[in-house]
Amino acid sequence: AAERPSDARAAYEEAIRRAGGSYPEASYNLGLLERSQGHPGAAVRAYRDALAARPDYPEASNNLGLALVDTGAVAEAEATWRGLVAVHHDHVGAWLNLGGLFADDGRLDEAITAYEAALSVRPDYRKALLNLGVAYGRAGQPERAIATYQQLVSLHPEYSKGWYNLGLALKREGRDDEARAALERAVAQAPESQAPRASLARLVRDMGDLDAARTQFTELVDRTPGDASLRLGLARTLWALEDGAGCRRHAKAALAVEPDSPAATRLLQQCSES
């Protein structure tokens, strides 16, 4: 359907026509297609048609909420998901979507309640655990955030994002050794992911392990030579290692990418004076 959307759309519409205008599964699949093609208004209409044909259609209601958000009808999306969980309290997708809507609106207490409701149904739901940890952190409850991330990685030790968020939360609390261990696990689980490695590089540099920082930053710069922030990270590390030439080389490379960067200008001057 994604490869030939026009043909798929025509097929769904023909199936609905042959069914006398009432074919909930075809309308639902048409909604999925329209939303995937960037047509949220058409998706809303298709999901409404599915629900008109089958009022108790949980997945159509859940996806209608998503399409409504796409159109900017956030209050209506909230009402749709609230109505869904009132009837189907165990619909973890609707609870997760409500949590995301509340979090985006800064309603963190309600977001936490929604994520906890999802987890009461599916305790190992990793996305709900991740989002709950983020909500706790934003709500100024760092220990609960850390505990949630720890629960997440104990259930899903292969989940790099869980280790990454745990590392960041521990770092914010000044628990650098634990943060380093968590970020190292994040890197081990997703070696190609830049964010965990960059955070690890900055952390070990701040901890004074300059050789480890140089190794991490060098690998990052080799992968993404056009990233000025990584160039500056490596330059600062080399300056701390008293490698003035290396510091100047990477500070100049950062300036080549961002000629108006005050940080790169200052660092180049600092390197040149060393």
Solvent accessible surface area in square Angstrom, and as a share of the most:
residue,aa,sasa,rsa
1,A,76,0.59
2,A,78,0.61
3,E,164,0.73
4,R,165,0.60
5,P,33,0.21
6,S,77,0.50
7,D,71,0.37
8,A,15,0.12
9,R,54,0.20
10,A,58,0.45
11,A,60,0.47
12,Y,52,0.20
13,E,86,0.39
14,E,60,0.27
15,A,32,0.25
16,I,29,0.15
17,R,157,0.57
18,R,186,0.68
19,A,50,0.39
20,G,69,0.66
21,G,51,0.49
22,S,62,0.40
23,Y,83,0.32
24,P,19,0.12
25,E,70,0.31
26,A,5,0.04
27,S,4,0.03
28,Y,36,0.14
29,N,54,0.27
30,L,20,0.10
31,G,0,0.00
32,L,72,0.36
33,L,9,0.05
34,E,12,0.05
35,R,86,0.31
36,S,79,0.51
37,Q,62,0.28
38,G,55,0.53
39,H,87,0.39
40,P,37,0.23
41,G,29,0.28
42,A,22,0.17
43,A,0,0.00
44,V,16,0.09
45,R,154,0.56
46,A,4,0.03
47,Y,0,0.00
48,R,102,0.37
49,D,83,0.43
50,A,0,0.00
51,L,31,0.15
52,A,86,0.67
53,A,38,0.29
54,R,87,0.32
55,P,111,0.70
56,D,88,0.46
57,Y,26,0.10
58,P,37,0.23
59,E,75,0.33
60,A,0,0.00
61,S,17,0.11
62,N,14,0.07
63,N,17,0.09
64,L,8,0.04
65,G,0,0.00
66,L,45,0.22
67,A,0,0.00
68,L,5,0.03
69,V,58,0.33
70,D,68,0.35
71,T,66,0.38
72,G,55,0.53
73,A,33,0.25
74,V,68,0.39
75,A,83,0.65
76,E,72,0.32
77,A,0,0.00
78,E,28,0.12
79,A,63,0.49
80,T,27,0.15
81,W,4,0.02
82,R,109,0.40
83,G,40,0.38
84,L,10,0.05
85,V,11,0.06
86,A,85,0.66
87,V,109,0.63
88,H,48,0.21
89,H,111,0.50
90,D,92,0.48
91,H,24,0.11
92,V,17,0.10
93,G,17,0.17
94,A,0,0.00
95,W,32,0.11
96,L,17,0.09
97,N,30,0.15
98,L,2,0.01
99,G,0,0.00
100,G,23,0.22
101,L,15,0.08
102,F,7,0.03
103,A,13,0.10
104,D,130,0.68
105,D,92,0.48
106,G,45,0.44
107,R,70,0.26
108,L,30,0.15
109,D,108,0.56
110,E,66,0.29
111,A,0,0.00
112,I,15,0.07
113,T,84,0.49
114,A,1,0.01
115,Y,5,0.02
116,E,75,0.34
117,A,14,0.11
118,A,0,0.00
119,L,21,0.11
120,S,84,0.54
121,V,58,0.33
122,R,106,0.39
123,P,86,0.54
124,D,67,0.35
125,Y,35,0.13
126,R,101,0.37
127,K,108,0.46
128,A,0,0.00
129,L,1,0.01
130,L,22,0.11
131,N,36,0.19
132,L,11,0.06
133,G,0,0.00
134,V,59,0.34
135,A,2,0.01
136,Y,14,0.05
137,G,33,0.32
138,R,128,0.47
139,A,35,0.27
140,G,58,0.55
141,Q,55,0.24
142,P,48,0.30
143,E,101,0.45
144,R,140,0.51
145,A,1,0.01
146,I,3,0.02
147,A,55,0.43
148,T,10,0.06
149,Y,5,0.02
150,Q,76,0.34
151,Q,87,0.39
152,L,0,0.00
153,V,10,0.06
154,S,84,0.54
155,L,82,0.41
156,H,35,0.15
157,P,63,0.40
158,E,92,0.41
159,Y,24,0.09
160,S,18,0.11
161,K,122,0.52
162,G,0,0.00
163,W,33,0.12
164,Y,46,0.17
165,N,30,0.15
166,L,9,0.04
167,G,0,0.00
168,L,44,0.22
169,A,4,0.03
170,L,5,0.02
171,K,64,0.27
172,R,164,0.60
173,E,73,0.33
174,G,56,0.54
175,R,77,0.28
176,D,52,0.27
177,D,108,0.56
178,E,77,0.34
179,A,0,0.00
180,R,59,0.21
181,A,55,0.43
182,A,3,0.02
183,L,0,0.00
184,E,77,0.34
185,R,94,0.34
186,A,0,0.00
187,V,16,0.09
188,A,69,0.53
189,Q,71,0.31
190,A,26,0.20
191,P,64,0.40
192,E,139,0.62
193,S,43,0.27
194,Q,71,0.31
195,A,48,0.37
196,P,5,0.03
197,R,19,0.07
198,A,7,0.06
199,S,15,0.10
200,L,6,0.03
201,A,0,0.00
202,R,80,0.29
203,L,2,0.01
204,V,2,0.01
205,R,51,0.19
206,D,97,0.50
207,M,65,0.29
208,G,53,0.51
209,D,47,0.24
210,L,40,0.20
211,D,82,0.42
212,A,27,0.21
213,A,0,0.00
214,R,93,0.34
215,T,83,0.48
216,Q,31,0.14
217,F,0,0.00
218,T,53,0.31
219,E,63,0.28
220,L,2,0.01
221,V,5,0.03
222,D,107,0.55
223,R,91,0.33
224,T,47,0.27
225,P,75,0.47
226,G,47,0.46
227,D,32,0.17
228,A,7,0.05
229,S,57,0.37
230,L,2,0.01
231,R,40,0.14
232,L,15,0.07
233,G,2,0.02
234,L,5,0.02
235,A,0,0.00
236,R,93,0.34
237,T,0,0.00
238,L,10,0.05
239,W,96,0.34
240,A,47,0.37
241,L,52,0.26
242,E,159,0.71
243,D,54,0.28
244,G,16,0.15
245,A,60,0.47
246,G,1,0.01
247,C,0,0.00
248,R,79,0.29
249,R,141,0.52
250,H,17,0.08
251,A,0,0.00
252,K,117,0.50
253,A,26,0.20
254,A,1,0.01
255,L,35,0.17
256,A,82,0.64
257,V,67,0.39
258,E,85,0.38
259,P,98,0.62
260,D,132,0.68
261,S,14,0.09
262,P,88,0.55
263,A,29,0.22
264,A,1,0.00
265,T,72,0.42
266,R,152,0.56
267,L,8,0.04
268,L,38,0.19
269,Q,112,0.50
270,Q,75,0.33
271,C,0,0.00
272,S,63,0.41
273,E,127,0.57
274,S,87,0.56
